[in-house]
Amino acid sequence: MIVQRYTITPRPSTSPAIVDRMTAFWRAGMDRDVALDRVEAAASARWKEEALEAIFVTCCGRQTFISDDIWEAGSLPSTREDRALGPVMLRAARLGWCQKTQTARPSVRSHLSGKPIWESLLHLDPTTTNGEHAATLERRRIAEGILGARRMLSRPRQTDWWPS
């Protein structure tokens, strides 16, 4: 039996240029998060609920989509800050309705700038197997429950139901 000995050499110190680049990426991520929080706070709660419903409609109707498709499918009204759709899209992704792909498509609403293509997890594709079909239907049922609960919570409370 041959036993090899390995020597552990210390890693060379990280160069200042790499540290600067890492700091720049970290700072850019923090700036992005602050901007997302700012535009989400500026949008009204009612508009965000309408946007979430428009995303649900788009996810059920299309296999892939960009933000332009959401504006069209749900007849979503424009708001003071239309970039507020970004945080709502991220919320839909956290809910398991869609996922961002690594590709982009030009957007008519943004002067043909590239917008990420999202893949729907709620779209029923006729070529899927029964197991995938059942999983998609279950995700849809959960999404409809979430939307229904949100609608009920956003309605004004009716206090005159008690007989006098």
N, C-alpha and C positions, 0 to 999 in steps of 0.2 A: 504494500500500500504506500503510495507516494503522497506525502503531505506537502502542499505548497504553502509557502508563507507569503502573505501579502503585507506590504508596508502601506501605511496610511500617510499620505503626504498632505500637509495642510494646504487648503485652498488658497490660491493667491488672493490678495485683498482686492475687493471690487474697485474698479477704477472710478474716479469722480464723474466721468462722463456717463457711465451706466447708472450711477446713483442719481444724477441729474435727470436722466431720461425716466427712471422709475418714479421720481418725485413728480415729474411733469404728468405722467399718466395718472398717478394717484390724484393730483390736483384737478386734472381734467374730469375725472370721474366724480369728484366731489362737486365741481361746478355744475356738471350735468344733473346731479341729484338735486342740488339747490334750485336749479332752473325748473326742473319737473315739479318740485314741491310748490314753487311760486305760481306757475301757470295753473296747477290743479287748485290751489287755494283761491285763485281769482275767478274760477268758473263757478257758476251756481250749482247747488246740489241737484236741482231739477234738471238742468242741462246735462249733468254727468249721468243721471239715470237714463235720460233719453239717449245719450251716446252709448251707454251700455246695452240698451235694447237694440239700437241700430247695429252694434257689433254682433249681437246674438243673431239677428236676422241675416246679416251678411255671412256669419259662420255657418248657419244652416243652409244657406243657398249657394255658396261657392266653395270650391275646394281650396283655391288660393285667391288672395286679394291684397290690395293695398288700401291706404287710407281713403283715396278717392272713391273707392267702391262703397265704403261705409257711409260717406256723405250722400251718395246717390241712393243706396238701398233703403236707408232708414229715413230719407228726406229730413235729415238732421239739420236743424236751423243753425245758421252761423252765429257765433258768439263773439264777444269782444276780443277774445284770444283763442283762435282756432287751434293753436298748438296744444290746448288742453286735452285734445283727443289722445295725445301720446300717453299720459298717465292712465287714462281710462283703458287704452289698449294693453298696457302692462298689467292692469288689474284683471282684464279678461284672460290674459296669458296665465296669470297666477291662479285663476279659477279653473284652468284646464280647457278653455274653449278654443285656443289657437296657440301656435308657436311661430316664432320668427325664423325665417329661413336665412341662408347666407347670400341670397340674391336680391337684386333691386330692379325696379321698373320705373320709367319716367312718370312723373305726376303732372297732370294738366293743371291742377290747382296750385302747384308750386313752381311754375315756369320751367317745367320738364326736369326738375331736379330728381335725382334717384330716391325713391322711397322703398323701404324694405318690403319684401313680399312675405305675407303671413300665410301659414298653412292652417286650415280649419281642422279642428278635431271633432266638430259637430256635424260636418257634412256627410250625408249618406251617399257613398259611392256605390253604384250598382255592381261593381266588380269585386266588392269585398266579400270575405267569407262570412259565414253565420256568426262566428265568434266575434269578429271585428264589428259586424253589424250590431250585435247585441251590446257590445261595449259602447259604441257610438250612441245608441238609443239610451243607454243608462246615463251617459254624460249629458245628453240633451234633457233628460228628465230632471236631473239634478240642476242644470242651468235654468230650466223653466221654474223650478221650485225657488231658486235664489231670486229670480226676477219677480216672481209672485210675492215673495216675502218683502222685497224691497218696495214694490208698489203699495202693499198694504201699510208699510211703515211710513211711506211718504205722503199718504192721504191725511187730510186734516181730521182731527179727532171729532167725532160727532158726540156731543154731550146731551142732546135732547131726546135720547132714546128712552129714558126712564119715564114711566107714566106719572102724571101729577096727581 
